[in-house]
Amino acid sequence: MSAWILGLTGGIGSGKTAVANCFAALGVPVIDTDLIAHGLTGPGGGAMGALEAEFGAGVLNPDGALNRPAMRALAFETPDARRRLEAILHPMIRAESDRQCAAASGPYAVLVVPLLVESGSYRERVQRICVVDCPEAVQVARVMARNGLDEHQVRAIMAAQASRAERLAVADDVIENADGLAHLATRVATLHPRYLSLAASGNAL
């Protein structure tokens, strides 16, 4: 088990996945809670029975996977629906991420949690927090291009997350990603030896 866990977070469209991939390229185990959530809500996923029972067949695709646009619209337009969704998914995601962290080998592991700042339980599980940061206008443009959402939808998602200032306030390290992906591997390669040293000493600072 990797007892030393780096929490990696950032707002939607910030580039968390690209940064996580840079760590993975260095051989660091990466546990991504978004990927876990996708597995739980895919065809035959472990959360689908509970989600159908809670929200009805209207949130399912024909293949049995979660209809993400329908669920997203419901969750962000109806706060109670969002709470019900989280009550089903979050315990399952936490249990699976715990299992994967326990199974991870190597001096340290990276736990990718989009809502790390909002969730006290995740903050308690990591030794250090690295935030991927970019201006909000860049986030909006990226998500609109990537997901086909309009600006109102993207900003509604962002409003449900911690603010940029709140993320930066808890960051031990910040990786800027305003100008594209080219520099990310270099930045991660710079941080990696420090994390190896901290993990070896069992320290967070």
C-alpha positions as CSV (number, residue, x, y, z in Angstrom):
1,M,0.0,0.0,0.0
2,S,1.1,3.6,-0.7
3,A,0.7,5.1,2.7
4,W,1.6,8.6,1.3
5,I,-1.2,9.9,-0.8
6,L,-1.1,13.1,-2.9
7,G,-4.5,14.6,-3.4
8,L,-4.8,16.1,-6.9
9,T,-7.7,18.4,-7.6
10,G,-8.9,21.3,-9.7
11,G,-12.1,22.7,-11.2
12,I,-13.8,21.3,-14.2
13,G,-11.7,21.9,-17.3
14,S,-8.6,22.7,-15.4
15,G,-6.6,19.8,-16.8
16,K,-6.6,17.3,-13.9
17,T,-6.6,14.3,-16.2
18,A,-3.6,15.6,-18.2
19,V,-1.6,16.2,-15.0
20,A,-2.6,12.7,-13.6
21,N,-1.4,11.2,-16.9
22,C,2.0,12.9,-16.4
23,F,2.3,11.3,-13.0
24,A,1.3,7.9,-14.4
25,A,4.0,8.3,-17.1
26,L,6.5,8.5,-14.2
27,G,5.2,5.2,-12.8
28,V,3.2,6.7,-10.0
29,P,-0.1,4.9,-9.2
30,V,-3.1,7.1,-10.0
31,I,-6.5,6.5,-8.5
32,D,-9.1,8.7,-10.3
33,T,-12.5,9.1,-8.6
34,D,-14.1,10.2,-11.9
35,L,-13.0,6.9,-13.5
36,I,-14.4,5.0,-10.6
37,A,-17.7,6.9,-10.9
38,H,-17.8,6.1,-14.6
39,G,-17.4,2.4,-13.9
40,L,-20.1,2.5,-11.3
41,T,-22.5,4.2,-13.7
42,G,-21.7,2.3,-16.9
43,P,-23.7,-0.7,-18.2
44,G,-24.0,-3.1,-15.4
45,G,-22.3,-0.7,-13.0
46,G,-22.6,-1.3,-9.3
47,A,-24.6,1.9,-8.7
48,M,-27.1,1.5,-11.5
49,G,-29.7,-0.5,-9.6
50,A,-29.9,2.0,-6.8
51,L,-29.9,4.9,-9.3
52,E,-32.8,3.4,-11.3
53,A,-34.7,2.7,-8.1
54,E,-34.2,6.3,-6.9
55,F,-34.7,8.3,-10.1
56,G,-36.5,6.0,-12.5
57,A,-35.8,4.5,-15.9
58,G,-35.6,8.0,-17.4
59,V,-32.0,8.4,-16.3
60,L,-30.9,5.2,-18.1
61,N,-29.6,4.8,-21.6
62,P,-30.8,1.8,-23.6
63,D,-27.6,-0.1,-22.8
64,G,-28.3,0.3,-19.0
65,A,-25.7,3.0,-18.4
66,L,-26.5,6.3,-16.7
67,N,-27.8,8.9,-19.1
68,R,-25.3,11.6,-18.0
69,P,-26.9,14.6,-19.7
70,A,-30.3,13.8,-18.2
71,M,-28.8,13.1,-14.8
72,R,-26.6,16.2,-14.9
73,A,-29.6,18.4,-15.8
74,L,-31.7,17.0,-13.0
75,A,-28.9,17.2,-10.5
76,F,-28.0,20.8,-11.2
77,E,-31.5,22.1,-11.6
78,T,-32.8,20.3,-8.5
79,P,-30.6,20.5,-5.4
80,D,-32.5,17.6,-3.7
81,A,-31.8,15.4,-6.7
82,R,-28.1,16.2,-6.5
83,R,-28.1,15.3,-2.8
84,R,-29.8,12.0,-3.5
85,L,-27.4,11.2,-6.3
86,E,-24.4,11.9,-4.1
87,A,-25.8,9.9,-1.3
88,I,-25.8,6.8,-3.6
89,L,-22.5,7.4,-5.4
90,H,-20.2,9.0,-2.9
91,P,-20.0,6.0,-0.4
92,M,-19.4,3.6,-3.3
93,I,-16.7,5.8,-4.8
94,R,-15.0,6.2,-1.5
95,A,-15.0,2.5,-0.8
96,E,-13.5,1.7,-4.2
97,S,-10.9,4.5,-4.0
98,D,-9.9,3.2,-0.6
99,R,-9.5,-0.3,-2.1
100,Q,-7.4,1.0,-4.9
101,C,-5.2,3.1,-2.6
102,A,-4.6,0.1,-0.4
103,A,-3.6,-2.0,-3.4
104,A,-1.3,0.7,-4.9
105,S,2.4,0.0,-4.9
106,G,5.2,2.5,-4.9
107,P,6.5,5.2,-2.6
108,Y,3.4,7.3,-3.1
109,A,0.1,7.4,-5.0
110,V,-2.0,10.2,-6.6
111,L,-5.7,10.4,-5.6
112,V,-7.6,12.5,-8.1
113,V,-10.7,14.0,-6.5
114,P,-12.5,16.9,-8.3
115,L,-14.4,17.7,-5.1
116,L,-11.5,17.3,-2.7
117,V,-11.8,20.8,-1.3
118,E,-15.5,20.4,-0.7
119,S,-15.2,17.0,1.0
120,G,-13.6,16.9,4.4
121,S,-13.4,13.1,4.3
122,Y,-11.1,13.2,1.3
123,R,-8.9,16.0,2.7
124,E,-8.3,13.8,5.7
125,R,-7.1,11.0,3.6
126,V,-4.3,12.8,1.8
127,Q,-0.9,14.0,3.0
128,R,-0.6,16.9,0.6
129,I,-2.9,18.8,-1.9
130,C,-1.8,19.7,-5.4
131,V,-4.2,22.0,-7.3
132,V,-4.4,22.3,-11.1
133,D,-5.3,25.9,-11.8
134,C,-6.4,28.1,-14.7
135,P,-8.5,31.2,-15.1
136,E,-12.3,30.6,-15.0
137,A,-12.7,31.9,-18.6
138,V,-10.3,29.2,-19.7
139,Q,-12.3,26.5,-17.8
140,V,-15.5,27.6,-19.5
141,A,-14.0,27.6,-23.0
142,R,-12.5,24.2,-22.5
143,V,-15.6,22.5,-21.2
144,M,-17.8,24.1,-23.8
145,A,-15.5,22.7,-26.5
146,R,-15.0,19.3,-24.9
147,N,-18.5,18.5,-23.6
148,G,-20.8,20.5,-26.0
149,L,-22.4,22.4,-23.2
150,D,-23.4,26.1,-23.3
151,E,-21.8,28.7,-21.0
152,H,-24.8,28.7,-18.6
153,Q,-24.5,25.0,-18.1
154,V,-20.7,25.1,-17.5
155,R,-21.0,28.0,-15.1
156,A,-23.8,26.1,-13.2
157,I,-21.4,23.2,-12.7
158,M,-18.6,25.5,-11.6
159,A,-20.9,27.2,-9.1
160,A,-21.5,23.8,-7.5
161,Q,-17.8,23.4,-7.0
162,A,-15.4,25.2,-4.7
163,S,-14.3,28.5,-6.1
164,R,-10.9,29.0,-7.6
165,A,-9.8,31.0,-4.5
166,E,-11.0,28.3,-2.1
167,R,-8.9,25.7,-4.0
168,L,-5.8,27.8,-4.0
169,A,-6.2,28.6,-0.3
170,V,-5.7,24.9,0.6
171,A,-3.1,24.1,-2.0
172,D,0.3,22.9,-1.0
173,D,1.4,23.0,-4.6
174,V,-0.1,24.6,-7.7
175,I,0.3,23.5,-11.3
176,E,-0.7,26.3,-13.7
177,N,-2.4,25.2,-16.8
178,A,-3.6,28.4,-18.5
179,D,-1.4,28.2,-21.7
180,G,-1.9,24.6,-22.8
181,L,-0.4,21.2,-21.9
182,A,3.1,21.4,-23.1
183,H,4.7,22.5,-19.8
184,L,2.7,20.1,-17.6
185,A,5.1,17.1,-17.9
186,T,8.1,19.4,-16.9
187,R,6.2,20.7,-13.9
188,V,5.2,17.3,-12.7
189,A,8.8,16.0,-13.3
190,T,10.0,18.8,-11.0
191,L,7.5,18.0,-8.2
192,H,8.0,14.2,-8.4
193,P,11.4,14.1,-6.6
194,R,10.0,16.2,-3.8
195,Y,7.1,13.9,-3.4
196,L,9.4,10.9,-3.3
197,S,11.4,12.6,-0.6
198,L,8.3,13.5,1.4
199,A,6.9,10.0,1.1
200,A,10.2,8.5,2.2
201,S,10.2,10.7,5.3
202,G,6.5,10.3,6.0
203,N,6.1,14.1,6.0
204,A,3.6,16.4,4.3
205,L,5.8,19.5,4.1
